[in-house]
Amino acid sequence: MAPLGLPADRRYKAENMYLAAIIPGPREPSLEALNYYLRPIIDALVVSWERGVFHSRVAAEPDGCVSRSAIAAAVMDLVAARKTSQLAAHSAHIYCSVCSCSVLNTRGRTDFESWTPRDPAEMRKHAENWRDAASKVERERIFQQHGVRWSELWRLPYWDPTRQLVVDSMHCIFEGLVPYHFRDILGLTAAHANAKEEMPSAFVYDFKAVDVEINQGLDAKDEKKLSEKAISDVKHIQRALCLPINGDVEDAMKKLHKALAGKNLKALCFVGSHLDVPRVKAKMTRNDWADGLIEWRRRQPLTSDKPPAAKLATPEVIARIQEVIRDTATPSWLSSVPKEFGEARAGTLKADEWRILCTVYLPLALISLWGFGASYAATKNPGFLLEVLDNTMMLVSAVTVLCKRSTNRRRSKKYGEYLAKWLEGIQELHPERYSDRTNNHMAFHILDFLRLFGPVYSWWCFPFERLIGHLQRLPHNDKHGEAEATMLNSYLRASKLRRWFQRSDCPPALRQVKRFFNKAFGDGNFAWSLETPQPEDENDKSPQRHNEVPEDLRRYMTPEESKRAIVMARFKHDGVVFTRSLTHLGNSLIRYYGNDDTEQYGCIKHIYKVGNRVKFAVQRHLSAKRSDPFHRYTNFLATVRSLELSSEVECIPIEHVICHVARWALPTGDVALVSLYKD
């Protein structure tokens, strides 16, 4: 638990977070058994809400005080959210915990402003009816009809899952919609780019997709659990069933039967069951399932008169993306992403890597290839590629607005509008690759939580995932039941020690130990990332001095200033490091207000300090002679400038800096500059 009363950069410190329990492994508890683990926590929360807790001494009240606390928001992925709240799974027909939308084929709706919220009072009543039901049959009837079981959370008089069970952007957007679009819809992988041209489907069918999250949550002994091979075979089977049949029909059917019979049995069972293939035997073999699927295929169109869909991912596209990642100059606080994007050796991308790819690198690469006037698009299908790019930039715009460190009703509304245009676009442009997903629907409800809790930065799952990673790295004896207690006790001891370090009466000797403790075990701030402004340390307060002010800088100073000036290689301002270009190019690239009060892009040549005043000597990027393909996308803050810098510098106070920028050299000879503006 994290206290919302503290600023975001302090609430996720180990000494301020409450780690209530670690559930013993090796498997997750069953749905109803989870209530037993929640009960002692809810007991404490009920007391804290109704009666309050007396603290014998706090910083502001030496004689003690009574505090009351409540759960404001429960943040977790969709699977964990439904298990904890005992609501129907996100793959059930009552798939939404916020609104009354139901039936799985409605998950592609975009009329989000007309959705009616669920009634928490009705949900509470159905949960109590489930709890008080006299039989399992009655409980199952209530659950099937209303999608609600009894959860310990209902003991909290204020609990309202429609407003407190939030949709986490990290899982829903960065691990959900973003990879779904770029990897599954656009096919931006090396394997897809190097594959042969796909034959156009004979027909489009809305197959049942494997819900990976639900599948991962199944017990290893569950017959319904599919292996990675089975999940892959499900896609291959569904694709094979839609391929056109030309020439000798019977010969083609025999080849299809042979291909199907060679697939994983559970994959065949999954596809066949959802296509209502009759079970001719109690124990179906692969040949039996293949027979049934062939009969189903005979009832579908043999061929299609539509032209083949354009292949979006080509080796040139993957190479351009990798080039952009490799050659873009970025500030040191921007986390790195795999340079082998799209290849197997890049591994599984993390949520934060997808976020950065979506908001910086992928738009740069795709606009340079598919944008208006791009030479690559001119050799393909420029009209279609531009439509695909425009649709992609709707998702990029939604993610960009979502990641801002501040929000308001106008921004949250824009997020919803961009998301709706993106979802409508992929249904129209990519009908064969599109599939209804619960994430498509739940992403719209992030808008509701933006209005309730503010920017996602202050309530997304990243800090909690970092905490989980920290706990997993703690040394333990690998014995289930003991390992969890070891992790919990180690965390609590370290948190108490960190709290002691912060006391005003902490002995100086212990303060020295704190430095080594933080170096060895980290500072315990789980909100920390490379993008989180860091407090200054002693090294940051010791500027690098030069005996002489450079001649090209001296021209812009008075004689008195040149005598007092301290020239520095780097300077940290509000937790962000700026450097001169010779020290670190990425940290020197900025967007700023020039001396003529216009917004400019430039490169810091010198950093100097006169008295308490820090200034940057900046060389402007000159205007580009070619058109700007980024101008079309207003929420992707990028522009084109000349690679050439002005010969003259302008000296600006550090307060005139707006943000860092990322710079990539375009094939045309100009440079693309992306503002890394988070506010």
Secondary structure, 3 states (H helix, E strand, C coil): CCCCCCCHHHHCEHHHCCCCCCCCCCCCCCCCCHHHHHHHHHHHHHHHHHCCEEECCCCCCCCCEEECCCCCCECCCHHHHHHHHCECCCCCCCCCCCECCCCHHHCCCCCHHHCCECCHHHHHHHHHHHHHCCCHHHHHHHHHHHCECCCHHHHCCCCCHHHHECCCHHHHHHHHHHHHHHHHHCCCCHHHHHCCCCCCCCCCCCCCCCCHHHHHHCCCCCCCCCCHHHHHHHHHHHHHHHCCCCCCHHHHHHHHHHHHHCCCHHHHHHHHHHCCCCCCCCCCCHHHHHHHHHHHHHCCCCCCCCCCCCCCCCHHHHHHHHHHHHHCECCCCCCCCCCCCCCHHHCCCCHHHHHHHHHHHHHHHHHHHHCCCCHHHHCCCHHHHHHHHHHHHHHHHHHHHHCCCCCCHHHHHHHHHHHHHHHHHHHHHCCCCCCCCHHHHHHHHHHHHHHHHCCHHHCCCHHHHHHHHHHHHCCCCCCCCCHHHHHHHHHHHHHHHHHHHCCCCCCHHHHHHHHHHHHHHCCCECCCCCCCCCCCCHHHHCCCCCCCCCHHHHCCCCHHHHHHCEEECEEEECCEEEECCCCCHHHHEEEEECCCCCEEEEEEEEEEEECCEEEEEEEEEEECCCCCHHHHCCCCCEEEEEEEECCCCEEEEHHHEEEEEEEEECCCCCEEEEECCCC
